[in-house]
Amino acid sequence: MPRTTDRLPFPYRPEAGVLAHRLSALQGALDWAAAATQAAPWVRAVRENPPPFWAMESLLKEYPISSAEGLALMRLAEALLRVPDAETAIALTADQLGRADFDGAADSTLARLSSTAIAMSKKFLPEAGNEPGLMAKLGAKTVVAATLRAVQLLGRQFVLGQTIEEGMKEAASARKRQANLSFSFDMLGEGARTDADALRYLASYQNAISAIARTADPKHAPSQNDGISIKLSALHPRYEDAQNDRVMRELVPRVWTLCEGAAAANLNLTIDAEEVDRLELSLDVFEALAKLVAQHCPQWQGFGLALQAYQTRAVELIEHVAALGRQHRLKFMCRLVKGAYWDAEIKRAQELGLPAYPVFTQKPHTDVSYLACAQALFNASDAIYPQFATHNAGTIAAILGMATRQGAPFELQRLHGMGEGIYREVLKNPAVSCRVYAPVGAHRDLLAYLVRRLLENGANSSFVHQLADESVGMDELLLSPLEQSKPDVMTSTLPLPPELYGSKRPNSLGLDLAVVAHREPLLAAHAALVLPTVPEATGAEAQAAVVKAVQAFAGWNHTPVAERAATLRRAADAMQHQLPRLCALLVKEAHKGWGDAVSEVREAIDLLRYYANVAERVMAPQTLPGPTGESNTLRMEGRGAWVCISPWNFPLAIFVGQVAA
C-alpha cells in the first residue's frame, strides 16, 4: 500500500533556514584554512603537469556548454558516436560547425580541435597520433577528420569500455599504474520505457556482477573489492510514486536477485540516486531490500545507496539511513555526491509552481551541504561506511581532516575521465583509497550520461572548469564555501517558483503528488465530493441567458478596466483556494488523472491573472498624433456578449480562458 506519511522533512522549505542549519552543524567540525593549505600544492602540481585530457577541459572553457559553439560541439560529441560512415560524419560536422560562430576565426578553432583530437588519440590510440591526415596542413576533410576524432574519443574519456569485460581490462591496467584504486562499474542505461528494456538492463547487471565476482576475493571486505552501481528506474518502466504497489511487487524481487549475487562475492552494490520526486519511493525499495539483507545475509556490508548533497533534505536522509542500519544491525556503504539533475529539479519546481526549490540554488550552499553531510556520515560510522565522490581539491582536503579527527574508515571516489590530476596527487598518500565510478556500455546508450558530464565539466562554477583556467587564482579557487554562504543575505537571482513571472503576476501554486502532505487534500476532497445533477437547458432558458448577457454588457463595458481586472484576480484567488475541490471535480466528472487535473486548474488560474494584466495594458487610453490644436485618444471597448463552449478535454481551463479574455 502507498505510504500515508513521509519519512523526511517537507522538501520545499526556505533555503536560508536550511543553510543556517547546515552552517551551525559545521561549527567546530571544520578547519577550512587548513584544508586550503593542504589542497594548494595539489592544484599547483596539476596546473604544472596537466592530465592527458587538459585539452578537452580547455576547449570547454573557451566554448561553454551554454553557448551556441559549445552546444554544437556537444551535439557532435553524441551524434558522431553513432555515425556509421565517413561521408555522413563529414556532412554532419560541417553542418553543426556551420551553425555556430567560432569567433570568426575558423583556422585557429579548427587547429585547436585538431590538437585536441591528437591529444585524445595519443591517450587511447597511440598509433593514431601520427596519422598523416591529422598532422597534415589543415584542409576541409582533414579538419573534419580531426573534429571527428576528437568527439568520437570524447565518449571514451567518460566510458571505461563498451562491455564489462573491456571495462574490467581497463580497470586492471589502471590498477597497475595506481595501486590503491577500486572500481564501481555502472552499466549505462537510463530509465526503462518498456518492461523489455527493464529486463535487458537486469540481464546486463546480472552479467556484470558475475564477471566482477570472478575476479573478486569473497574473503575481502566490499570496500576492498570492485562493485556495481544500479539504477532503479532502469529496472522498471513505471518507477514513479503513483505506481508504488506495482513497483514494490515487481521491482524489489528483481533487485534482490542482484543483491544475492553481490553478497555471495562480497561486492559493493550501490543504488544510484534519482530525482527528488522518487526519493521516498527509493527509500521504500531500499528499506524492503534492507529487511531481506538482514534476514538472509546480515554479514554482508556491501549494500548501499548514493546520497545527493544538493538536496535540502540530504542530512536528514543520512540520519534516516543510519537509523535504518542500526534497526537491522547492518552497515551500509553510502556514496555522497553533489547531484547530477540540478537543472531538471529547478525546472520541475518552476513548472509545478511549488513553494520553494528542493535543491540549493547556489553552488557554495551545495558545497556547505556536502561538508555537513560528510560530518553526518562520519557521525554515523557505526552504521555507515562513507564514500565521498568529489573532484574539488578543497573538499577532499576538508574530508581528510574530518576523517583524521573522527578516526573513521572511508574512501574517496571520482568519475572515470574526471579529476585524474587532483587524485594523482591525493593518492600519493598510500593510506588514502579511491574508487572510480566507471560507466560501461555501448555508444548508443551514452547520450544522457555524456551530457551530464559535459555540463559538469563546462559549468563556469565547476571546480574542474576553474582548475583548468589559470586566470582563476589560488585564493579564489580554494575560497571557503562557508564564507560565501550568508543565510541572512540571500543574493540568488533565481526567483522562487511562485514569483516566476515577476511581481505583477503571481504564478499559480501547484502540488507535488509524490509528497503525502500535498496528496491528502486532493484525496479528502475527492472522498467528500458529490456530483450534482446538471439539467439540460431548454431553448427558452438558453434564450433568456443570452438576453441577460446582452443586457449586462453595457454596464460591464463601462466598468473601469482596473475594476474588471480586479474581478478576474479575485476569481483566480478563489480558484487557488478551491484547487483540491476543482481537481476532484475534474477527476470525477472528466475522468482526468490527478496530475492533469492539477495542471488544468492552475492553467485556469494563470489565464485569469494573465488576461487581467493584458486588459489593463491594452485598454489604457492611447494618445494619437494629430493636427496642431486637435486631441485624438484611442480607447478600446468590448464587442458585445459572447458564447463560450466548454470543450470536453479541458472543461475548466479553456472555458475560463475564453470567458476571461
C-alpha positions, -999 to 999 in steps of 0.1 A, spaced: 0 0 0 12 36 -7 26 52 25 4 76 44 33 97 58 67 109 45 98 99 64 118 130 55 110 167 61 90 187 36 112 191 5 102 227 -4 115 247 25 131 282 25 167 278 15 180 303 40 167 283 70 182 250 58 215 267 50 217 282 85 212 247 100 240 233 79 264 260 88 256 256 125 263 218 122 298 226 109 308 249 137 339 234 153 339 205 129 358 220 100 391 239 96 388 252 60 421 272 63 440 240 70 422 223 41 430 250 17 467 249 27 467 212 21 450 214 -13 471 242 -27 501 220 -36 478 196 -54 464 224 -75 498 237 -84 510 203 -94 481 197 -117 485 231 -134 522 225 -139 517 189 -151 482 187 -166 465 153 -171 460 139 -206 426 154 -212 435 190 -203 430 199 -240 393 190 -237 388 209 -205 405 239 -222 382 236 -252 351 235 -229 364 266 -211 367 285 -244 333 272 -257 310 267 -227 280 244 -230 257 274 -226 270 289 -259 260 281 -294 295 269 -301 295 246 -270 261 232 -279 274 225 -315 303 205 -300 281 187 -276 257 176 -304 286 164 -324 301 146 -294 269 125 -291 259 122 -328 292 112 -342 295 83 -319 266 67 -339 276 78 -374 285 47 -395 304 62 -424 329 89 -431 308 109 -457 279 113 -433 303 122 -405 319 149 -427 285 163 -437 272 163 -401 304 180 -388 303 207 -415 266 213 -407 270 217 -370 301 238 -371 285 260 -397 256 268 -373 278 284 -347 302 313 -348 336 302 -336 347 338 -332 350 340 -370 385 325 -366 379 292 -384 416 283 -388 425 288 -351 394 270 -339 400 241 -362 436 239 -352 425 236 -316 400 209 -325 428 191 -343 453 194 -314 425 181 -291 419 152 -314 456 144 -315 459 146 -277 429 123 -272 442 99 -299 475 95 -282 457 87 -250 435 59 -264 451 50 -298 488 58 -296 493 48 -332 466 72 -344 486 103 -332 509 100 -361 483 96 -388 493 118 -418 458 132 -421 459 146 -386 493 161 -389 489 174 -424 482 210 -433 446 218 -424 422 213 -452 385 207 -453 384 169 -449 414 169 -426 397 194 -403 366 172 -403 386 141 -396 403 159 -367 369 171 -353 355 136 -358 384 121 -339 380 145 -310 343 140 -305 344 102 -310 371 98 -284 352 122 -261 328 94 -253 358 72 -245 370 98 -220 340 92 -198 332 55 -206 356 27 -195 346 2 -221 317 -9 -242 314 -43 -224 320 -53 -188 350 -74 -200 365 -43 -217 359 -22 -186 375 -47 -162 405 -49 -185 409 -12 -184 404 -12 -147 432 -38 -143 455 -16 -164 447 14 -142 455 -5 -110 489 -13 -123 496 24 -125 478 32 -92 477 5 -65 451 20 -42 422 20 -67 390 1 -68 361 4 -92 323 7 -92 310 -3 -126 279 14 -140 262 -3 -169 250 26 -190 213 29 -194 187 55 -182 151 49 -173 134 19 -189 105 27 -212 92 -8 -215 94 -40 -195 116 -54 -222 140 -25 -216 140 -33 -179 147 -70 -183 175 -62 -207 191 -39 -181 185 -65 -154 204 -91 -176 232 -66 -181 235 -60 -143 235 -98 -137 261 -104 -163 283 -76 -148 280 -90 -112 290 -124 -124 320 -110 -143 332 -89 -113 327 -118 -89 351 -140 -109 380 -117 -101 369 -106 -66 380 -122 -34 350 -130 -12 372 -130 19 379 -93 13 356 -67 26 333 -50 0 354 -19 4 384 -38 -10 366 -54 -39 352 -38 -70 314 -33 -71 285 -22 -92 261 7 -93 225 1 -104 197 25 -114 162 16 -102 145 35 -130 164 13 -154 148 -18 -139 112 -8 -140 93 11 -167 69 28 -142 93 38 -115 72 65 -101 55 72 -68 20 68 -82 29 31 -91 41 23 -56 23 -10 -52 34 -23 -86 70 -12 -81 72 -29 -47 57 -61 -62 77 -63 -94 109 -43 -88 120 -55 -54 124 -92 -64 145 -81 -94 169 -60 -73 171 -88 -47 185 -112 -73 213 -87 -79 218 -82 -42 222 -120 -37 248 -122 -64 268 -93 -50 265 -106 -14 278 -140 -24 310 -124 -38 312 -97 -11 309 -69 -37 296 -34 -31 262 -28 -47 251 8 -47 216 21 -56 222 53 -76 203 85 -67 174 97 -88 152 128 -89 136 143 -59 101 131 -66 114 95 -65 133 98 -32 106 84 -9 99 56 -34 136 48 -35 135 46 3 105 22 1 126 -1 -21 158 3 -1 140 -5 32 124 -36 17 158 -48 5 175 -39 38 150 -63 56 159 -91 31 196 -85 37 191 -86 74 172 -119 71 194 -137 46 229 -122 45 234 -100 76 272 -104 74 272 -86 40 283 -49 44 283 -40 7 247 -28 3 243 9 -1 229 39 -19 240 73 -33 230 105 -15 228 139 -32 241 168 -12 223 194 -33 190 183 -19 178 203 10 169 171 29 203 154 25 214 155 61 180 142 73 183 114 47 216 103 61 202 103 96 173 82 84 195 57 66 218 54 97 188 47 119 177 20 94 211 4 96 210 4 134 175 -10 134 185 -40 112 221 -42 126 235 -36 92 263 -13 79 256 4 46 281 18 21 269 54 13 282 74 -16 279 111 -12 277 131 -44 269 167 -52 240 158 -75 235 155 -113 200 167 -120 201 203 -108 187 219 -140 158 194 -141 149 199 -104 149 237 -108 127 235 -139 103 210 -124 98 231 -93 91 261 -115 67 242 -138 47 228 -109 46 261 -90 60 246 -58 66 269 -28 104 266 -30 132 246 -46 141 211 -33 178 217 -41 202 245 -32 202 273 -58 238 284 -53 269 263 -56 285 275 -23 253 264 -5 256 229 -20 293 228 -10 283 237 26 256 210 25 282 185 12 305 192 41 276 190 66 266 156 50 302 144 53 301 153 90 268 134 94 282 104 77 313 103 100 290 107 130 271 76 118 302 54 113 287 26 133 260 21 106 276 37 75 308 33 56 312 67 39 322 71 3 330 107 -8 326 114 -45 341 148 -54 367 164 -76 371 195 -56 406 197 -40 394 219 -11 365 195 -3 389 165 -5 413 181 20 384 190 43 372 154 43 407 141 51 408 165 80 374 153 93 385 117 89 416 123 109 397 138 138 370 111 137 393 82 132 366 65 110 373 44 78 362 59 45 370 61 8 371 88 -18 355 84 -53 359 101 -86 343 97 -120 362 80 -148 375 107 -171 374 134 -145 395 145 -116 425 124 -126 450 152 -120 439 160 -85 437 124 -75 471 117 -89 484 140 -62 460 129 -34 467 92 -38 504 98 -33 493 92 3 491 54 4 467 55 33 440 70 11 419 48 -12 398 58 -42 370 41 -60 365 51 -97 328 53 -108 333 37 -142 304 37 -168 304 7 -192 282 4 -223 276 9 -260 278 43 -275 241 43 -283 234 45 -245 258 73 -239 238 104 -246 222 113 -212 254 104 -192 277 122 -216 255 154 -214 257 154 -176 295 150 -177 299 178 -202 277 201 -182 297 194 -151 330 200 -169 317 231 -187 299 249 -159 317 282 -150 313 274 -113 327 239 -116 360 232 -98 372 211 -127 364 240 -151 382 266 -128 411 243 -122 418 244 -160 416 282 -160 449 296 -147 434 331 -146 415 318 -115 439 325 -87 445 300 -58 426 321 -32 395 323 -55 397 286 -64 400 275 -28 378 301 -12 358 288 17 322 280 8 313 289 44 324 325 38 304 326 6 272 314 23 252 340 42 217 329 52 207 364 62 217 378 28 204 356 1 217 371 -31 203 345 -56 190 359 -89 168 328 -93 132 337 -85 112 313 -64 86 294 -84 56 315 -71 75 346 -83 85 332 -116 65 358 -136 76 388 -116 58 409 -90 29 419 -113 16 383 -119 19 356 -92 24 321 -106 -3 296 -97 6 274 -68 8 237 -76 13 204 -58 39 176 -58 19 144 -59 48 124 -46 45 143 -12 19 129 11 11 163 26 2 175 -9 -18 145 -18 -40 144 13 -62 175 5 -69 161 -30 -79 127 -17 -101 142 10 -119 165 -15 -124 135 -38 -139 114 -10 -163 142 1 -174 152 -34 -209 146 -45 -215 153 -82 -246 175 -86 -272 167 -113 -268 191 -141 -301 196 -161 -300 204 -198 -313 238 -206 -344 243 -227 -344 266 -257 -363 292 -237 -338 291 -209 -309 294 -234 -326 324 -250 -332 340 -215 -294 336 -207 -285 353 -240 -308 382 -233 -295 385 -198 -259 386 -210 -267 413 -236 -284 434 -210 -255 431 -187 -229 440 -214 -235 478 -213 -228 481 -175 -198 458 -177 -184 476 -207 -184 509 -188 -169 494 -157 -133 508 -153 -107 483 -166 -89 482 -132 -121 470 -116 -127 444 -142 -91 432 -138 -95 430 -101 -126 408 -106 -105 384 -126 -78 383 -100 -104 377 -72 -117 347 -93 -81 334 -97 -76 336 -59 -109 319 -52 -99 291 -76 -65 287 -59 -83 284 -26 -106 258 -41 -79 239 -60 -84 205 -43 -122 206 -49 -118 217 -85 -93 189 -91 -116 164 -76 -144 175 -99 -122 171 -129 -111 136 -118 -147 125 -112 -165 143 -140 -139 144 -168 -121 113 -156 -87 130 -156 -56 118 -138 -46 138 -107 -15 154 -124 -36 166 -154 -63 179 -131 -39 200 -110 -23 213 -142 -57 223 -156 -69 242 -125 -35 260 -124 -39 269 -161 -73 284 -154 -58 305 -126 -29 316 -147 -52 327 -176 -73 348 -153 -43 367 -140 -27 369 -174 -58 385 -190 -62 408 -161 -27 422 -168 -33 423 -206 -66 441 -202 -50 469 -181 -23 473 -207 -44 471 -239 -74 491 -227 -54 520 -213 -62 552 -233 -37 559 -260 -29 594 -273 -26 595 -311 -7 620 -332 -29 646 -349 -30 682 -363 -20 710 -341 -48 720 -318 -66 687 -321 -66 659 -295 -71 623 -305 -74 595 -280 -78 558 -288 -100 538 -263 -107 501 -266 -142 488 -259 -157 453 -258 -175 440 -288 -206 426 -271 -218 394 -255 -201 361 -265 -210 325 -263 -182 303 -248 -185 265 -251 -165 243 -228 -145 216 -246 -146 180 -233 -108 177 -229 -102 210 -210 -136 217 -195 -123 243 -170 -91 259 -183 -101 266 -219 -136 277 -209 -122 301 -182 -96 314 -207 -123 323 -232 -145 340 -207 -116 358 -190 -104 371 -224 
